[in-house]
Amino acid sequence: MFGLGFQEILLILLLALLLFGAKKLPQIGKALGNSIKEFKDAFEGKNKEDKTDEKSDSNEKPDDNKK
């Protein structure tokens, strides 16, 4: 990948564990994952408004009482 072997990756993970602690690592991982997902969505041209519009359109029931 970047010329990193198993030992280098293991060393980086151990340093992260020492710096942030075991309780913070899952939170940091989740935040990083969400950030990457939002970046990909923005890069592809998707945004949250489009997703909410699609959900509200599919949840609306047709009004049979229209005159």
Secondary structure, DSSP 8 states (H G I E B T S, - for coil): --S--HHHHHHHHHHHHHHH-TTTHHHHHHHHHHHHHHHHHHHHT--HHHHHHHHHHHH----TT--
